[in-house]
């Protein structure tokens, strides 16, 4: 798959799923057996679990929004540096992170996510 198409899949996750809250787009861009690694402490084992984790995250940070800072693609991987900002319990939370997405057969099949959370 061309690198631009891989980057477009990742952009759709960050902009449409997370940014516009279009969770139905996840069915178009992720494999059913999608695996999500979060800071080596938690894993999501499939697309349904990812959708639940997404809903749980938005319940904690209802105004969550993000910005893509950098995006680099090579072979079947796309690396993204991003910033998400939201409010939790009246406190502004800034999360700086990087994700590496693996693409296969036109779908996102795995993501490794590492981030640092800062409260203001």
MIKOLLO-932607 format. One record per atom (N, C-alpha, C): residue number from 1; x, y, z. Coordinates in nm, 3 decimals, padded with zeros to 5 digits. Example, Ala and Ser with C-alpha at 12.3 -4.5 7.8 and 13.67 -1.06 7.14 Angstrom:
// residues 2
R seq      xx      yy      zz
R   1  01.319 -00.569  00.780
R   1  01.230 -00.450  00.780
R   1  01.320 -00.330  00.780
R   2  01.285 -00.225  00.708
R   2  01.367 -00.106  00.714
R   2  01.290  00.003  00.787
END
This chain:
// residues 120
R seq      xx      yy      zz
R   1  00.086 -00.118  00.000
R   1  00.000  00.000  00.000
R   1  00.090  00.124  00.000
R   2  00.060  00.221 -00.084
R   2  00.142  00.342 -00.087
R   2  00.144  00.413  00.048
R   3  00.257  00.479  00.075
R   3  00.274  00.545  00.205
R   3  00.168  00.651  00.230
R   4  00.126  00.724  00.127
R   4  00.023  00.826  00.145
R   4 -00.107  00.763  00.194
R   5 -00.143  00.648  00.141
R   5 -00.266  00.580  00.185
R   5 -00.255  00.538  00.332
R   6 -00.137  00.491  00.372
R   6 -00.116  00.454  00.512
R   6 -00.132  00.577  00.602
R   7 -00.071  00.688  00.561
R   7 -00.082  00.811  00.640
R   7 -00.227  00.859  00.645
R   8 -00.300  00.844  00.535
R   8 -00.441  00.884  00.533
R   8 -00.524  00.804  00.633
R   9 -00.497  00.674  00.646
R   9 -00.567  00.591  00.745
R   9 -00.544  00.644  00.887
R  10 -00.419  00.673  00.918
R  10 -00.385  00.722  01.051
R  10 -00.447  00.860  01.075
R  11 -00.442  00.945  00.975
R  11 -00.502  01.078  00.987
R  11 -00.652  01.066  01.014
R  12 -00.718  00.970  00.950
R  12 -00.861  00.949  00.974
R  12 -00.887  00.909  01.119
R  13 -00.800  00.826  01.176
R  13 -00.816  00.790  01.317
R  13 -00.808  00.914  01.404
R  14 -00.704  00.992  01.386
R  14 -00.682  01.107  01.473
R  14 -00.780  01.221  01.447
R  15 -00.814  01.245  01.322
R  15 -00.901  01.358  01.291
R  15 -01.050  01.324  01.293
R  16 -01.087  01.209  01.236
R  16 -01.229  01.175  01.230
R  16 -01.278  01.101  01.354
R  17 -01.207  00.994  01.392
R  17 -01.251  00.918  01.509
R  17 -01.235  01.003  01.635
R  18 -01.114  01.048  01.663
R  18 -01.090  01.124  01.786
R  18 -01.138  01.268  01.774
R  19 -01.105  01.336  01.665
R  19 -01.138  01.478  01.654
R  19 -01.285  01.507  01.635
R  20 -01.351  01.427  01.550
R  20 -01.493  01.451  01.520
R  20 -01.584  01.353  01.592
R  21 -01.527  01.263  01.671
R  21 -01.604  01.165  01.749
R  21 -01.686  01.071  01.660
R  22 -01.635  01.041  01.541
R  22 -01.703  00.950  01.447
R  22 -01.653  00.808  01.470
R  23 -01.704  00.745  01.573
R  23 -01.658  00.612  01.608
R  23 -01.689  00.508  01.501
R  24 -01.792  00.532  01.419
R  24 -01.825  00.438  01.311
R  24 -01.713  00.431  01.206
R  25 -01.631  00.535  01.195
R  25 -01.519  00.533  01.102
R  25 -01.417  00.425  01.141
R  26 -01.411  00.393  01.270
R  26 -01.319  00.289  01.316
R  26 -01.344  00.157  01.243
R  27 -01.470  00.127  01.213
R  27 -01.503  00.004  01.140
R  27 -01.443  00.002  01.000
R  28 -01.422  00.118  00.942
R  28 -01.366  00.129  00.807
R  28 -01.214  00.121  00.805
R  29 -01.148  00.167  00.911
R  29 -01.003  00.183  00.905
R  29 -00.924  00.083  00.990
R  30 -00.990  00.016  01.086
R  30 -00.921 -00.080  01.172
R  30 -00.960 -00.223  01.137
R  31 -00.866 -00.313  01.157
R  31 -00.895 -00.456  01.145
R  31 -00.973 -00.501  01.270
R  32 -01.057 -00.601  01.254
R  32 -01.136 -00.652  01.368
R  32 -01.046 -00.704  01.479
R  33 -00.928 -00.756  01.443
R  33 -00.835 -00.811  01.541
R  33 -00.730 -00.709  01.585
R  34 -00.764 -00.581  01.573
R  34 -00.675 -00.469  01.609
R  34 -00.623 -00.482  01.752
R  35 -00.493 -00.454  01.770
R  35 -00.429 -00.456  01.902
R  35 -00.372 -00.318  01.929
R  36 -00.397 -00.267  02.049
R  36 -00.353 -00.134  02.090
R  36 -00.271 -00.144  02.217
R  37 -00.144 -00.108  02.208
R  37 -00.054 -00.111  02.323
R  37 -00.045  00.031  02.380
R  38 -00.070  00.047  02.509
R  38 -00.069  00.178  02.572
R  38  00.039  00.181  02.679
R  39  00.144  00.258  02.656
R  39  00.252  00.275  02.754
R  39  00.297  00.145  02.818
R  40  00.290  00.035  02.747
R  40  00.332 -00.097  02.795
R  40  00.256 -00.143  02.919
R  41  00.150 -00.073  02.958
R  41  00.079 -00.110  03.081
R  41 -00.058 -00.168  03.053
R  42 -00.109 -00.147  02.935
R  42 -00.246 -00.188  02.904
R  42 -00.251 -00.227  02.757
R  43 -00.335 -00.319  02.727
R  43 -00.354 -00.357  02.588
R  43 -00.501 -00.370  02.558
R  44 -00.537 -00.328  02.441
R  44 -00.670 -00.351  02.387
R  44 -00.653 -00.463  02.285
R  45 -00.735 -00.565  02.293
R  45 -00.713 -00.686  02.215
R  45 -00.793 -00.697  02.086
R  46 -00.890 -00.608  02.063
R  46 -00.967 -00.615  01.939
R  46 -01.040 -00.482  01.918
R  47 -01.103 -00.468  01.805
R  47 -01.168 -00.342  01.771
R  47 -01.282 -00.307  01.867
R  48 -01.360 -00.404  01.908
R  48 -01.469 -00.376  02.002
R  48 -01.416 -00.322  02.134
R  49 -01.306 -00.380  02.185
R  49 -01.245 -00.330  02.308
R  49 -01.190 -00.189  02.288
R  50 -01.134 -00.162  02.170
R  50 -01.083 -00.028  02.141
R  50 -01.197  00.074  02.143
R  51 -01.310  00.040  02.085
R  51 -01.425  00.131  02.086
R  51 -01.471  00.159  02.229
R  52 -01.472  00.057  02.314
R  52 -01.511  00.078  02.453
R  52 -01.409  00.166  02.524
R  53 -01.281  00.142  02.501
R  53 -01.176  00.225  02.560
R  53 -01.191  00.370  02.514
R  54 -01.223  00.390  02.387
R  54 -01.247  00.524  02.332
R  54 -01.362  00.593  02.407
R  55 -01.473  00.522  02.423
R  55 -01.589  00.579  02.495
R  55 -01.554  00.611  02.640
R  56 -01.480  00.523  02.705
R  56 -01.438  00.546  02.844
R  56 -01.348  00.669  02.854
R  57 -01.258  00.686  02.758
R  57 -01.167  00.801  02.758
R  57 -01.245  00.930  02.739
R  58 -01.342  00.930  02.648
R  58 -01.421  01.051  02.626
R  58 -01.510  01.083  02.747
R  59 -01.550  00.982  02.821
R  59 -01.628  01.008  02.943
R  59 -01.542  01.081  03.046
R  60 -01.413  01.051  03.051
R  60 -01.323  01.119  03.143
R  60 -01.283  01.258  03.094
R  61 -01.266  01.272  02.961
R  61 -01.220  01.397  02.899
R  61 -01.319  01.435  02.788
R  62 -01.437  01.486  02.821
R  62 -01.538  01.511  02.718
R  62 -01.499  01.615  02.613
R  63 -01.405  01.703  02.644
R  63 -01.364  01.806  02.548
R  63 -01.229  01.775  02.483
R  64 -01.186  01.651  02.494
R  64 -01.059  01.605  02.439
R  64 -01.045  01.647  02.292
R  65 -00.934  01.709  02.256
R  65 -00.905  01.738  02.116
R  65 -00.754  01.731  02.095
R  66 -00.715  01.702  01.973
R  66 -00.574  01.680  01.948
R  66 -00.522  01.749  01.824
R  67 -00.390  01.752  01.816
R  67 -00.320  01.810  01.703
R  67 -00.209  01.715  01.661
R  68 -00.199  01.690  01.533
R  68 -00.089  01.612  01.478
R  68  00.029  01.706  01.461
R  69  00.142  01.676  01.525
R  69  00.261  01.759  01.516
R  69  00.353  01.712  01.403
R  70  00.371  01.582  01.389
R  70  00.455  01.523  01.285
R  70  00.398  01.388  01.247
R  71  00.420  01.350  01.120
R  71  00.378  01.218  01.074
R  71  00.481  01.170  00.972
R  72  00.533  01.048  00.995
R  72  00.635  00.990  00.908
R  72  00.591  00.848  00.875
R  73  00.604  00.809  00.749
R  73  00.565  00.674  00.707
R  73  00.681  00.604  00.637
R  74  00.693  00.474  00.666
R  74  00.791  00.391  00.599
R  74  00.741  00.247  00.603
R  75  00.748  00.181  00.489
R  75  00.701  00.043  00.476
R  75  00.558  00.031  00.528
R  76  00.533 -00.056  00.627
R  76  00.397 -00.076  00.678
R  76  00.370  00.001  00.807
R  77  00.456  00.097  00.841
R  77  00.442  00.171  00.967
R  77  00.424  00.321  00.942
R  78  00.347  00.383  01.032
R  78  00.330  00.528  01.033
R  78  00.356  00.574  01.176
R  79  00.449  00.669  01.193
R  79  00.479  00.725  01.324
R  79  00.419  00.865  01.332
R  80  00.357  00.895  01.446
R  80  00.291  01.024  01.465
R  80  00.332  01.080  01.601
R  81  00.368  01.208  01.601
R  81  00.388  01.282  01.727
R  81  00.267  01.372  01.740
R  82  00.201  01.370  01.856
R  82  00.074  01.440  01.872
R  82  00.063  01.505  02.010
R  83 -00.032  01.595  02.021
R  83 -00.068  01.658  02.149
R  83 -00.219  01.652  02.162
R  84 -00.266  01.603  02.275
R  84 -00.409  01.606  02.307
R  84 -00.428  01.693  02.430
R  85 -00.534  01.772  02.428
R  85 -00.566  01.860  02.540
R  85 -00.711  01.835  02.579
R  86 -00.736  01.831  02.707
R  86 -00.872  01.812  02.756
R  86 -00.885  01.859  02.900
R  87 -01.004  01.848  02.951
R  87 -01.031  01.889  03.088
R  87 -01.086  01.768  03.164
R  88 -01.029  01.746  03.283
R  88 -01.078  01.637  03.369
R  88 -01.095  01.695  03.509
R  89 -01.214  01.683  03.562
R  89 -01.245  01.734  03.696
R  89 -01.206  01.881  03.711
R  90 -01.231  01.961  03.607
R  90 -01.202  02.103  03.610
R  90 -01.057  02.141  03.588
R  91 -00.970  02.043  03.567
R  91 -00.829  02.070  03.544
R  91 -00.791  02.045  03.399
R  92 -00.713  02.137  03.343
R  92 -00.664  02.120  03.206
R  92 -00.556  02.013  03.206
R  93 -00.566  01.921  03.111
R  93 -00.471  01.812  03.098
R  93 -00.412  01.818  02.957
R  94 -00.279  01.814  02.950
R  94 -00.210  01.812  02.822
R  94 -00.135  01.679  02.812
R  95 -00.157  01.608  02.705
R  95 -00.092  01.479  02.685
R  95 -00.008  01.488  02.558
R  96  00.123  01.474  02.574
R  96  00.217  01.471  02.462
R  96  00.253  01.326  02.436
R  97  00.243  01.284  02.310
R  97  00.273  01.144  02.285
R  97  00.316  01.115  02.144
R  98  00.353  00.990  02.127
R  98  00.391  00.937  01.996
R  98  00.324  00.802  01.979
R  99  00.283  00.775  01.857
R  99  00.221  00.647  01.824
R  99  00.286  00.591  01.700
R 100  00.300  00.460  01.698
R 100  00.345  00.391  01.577
R 100  00.233  00.297  01.538
R 101  00.181  00.317  01.419
R 101  00.072  00.236  01.364
R 101  00.131  00.136  01.265
R 102  00.078  00.014  01.266
R 102  00.114 -00.086  01.164
R 102 -00.009 -00.111  01.077
R 103  00.013 -00.106  00.946
R 103 -00.094 -00.121  00.849
R 103 -00.075 -00.253  00.773
R 104 -00.185 -00.325  00.749
R 104 -00.182 -00.447  00.667
R 104 -00.315 -00.458  00.593
R 105 -00.309 -00.488  00.466
R 105 -00.428 -00.507  00.384
R 105 -00.525 -00.389  00.391
R 106 -00.470 -00.269  00.397
R 106 -00.553 -00.149  00.395
R 106 -00.623 -00.116  00.526
R 107 -00.581 -00.179  00.636
R 107 -00.641 -00.154  00.767
R 107 -00.531 -00.134  00.871
R 108 -00.563 -00.058  00.976
R 108 -00.473 -00.045  01.090
R 108 -00.488 -00.171  01.173
R 109 -00.378 -00.242  01.196
R 109 -00.386 -00.369  01.269
R 109 -00.323 -00.362  01.407
R 110 -00.236 -00.263  01.431
R 110 -00.170 -00.256  01.561
R 110 -00.115 -00.115  01.582
R 111 -00.120 -00.070  01.707
R 111 -00.064  00.060  01.743
R 111  00.012  00.048  01.874
R 112  00.130  00.110  01.877
R 112  00.207  00.125  02.000
R 112  00.200  00.272  02.036
R 113  00.161  00.299  02.159
R 113  00.135  00.436  02.201
R 113  00.217  00.465  02.326
R 114  00.288  00.576  02.327
R 114  00.362  00.618  02.445
R 114  00.335  00.766  02.467
R 115  00.305  00.803  02.591
R 115  00.269  00.941  02.616
R 115  00.310  00.985  02.756
R 116  00.309  01.116  02.775
R 116  00.332  01.176  02.905
R 116  00.221  01.275  02.930
R 117  00.161  01.266  03.045
R 117  00.050  01.352  03.080
R 117  00.097  01.463  03.174
R 118  00.057  01.586  03.142
R 118  00.091  01.702  03.224
R 118 -00.037  01.773  03.263
R 119 -00.052  01.804  03.389
R 119 -00.168  01.881  03.436
R 119 -00.124  02.025  03.456
R 120 -00.210  02.119  03.418
R 120 -00.180  02.260  03.441
R 120 -00.256  02.310  03.560
END
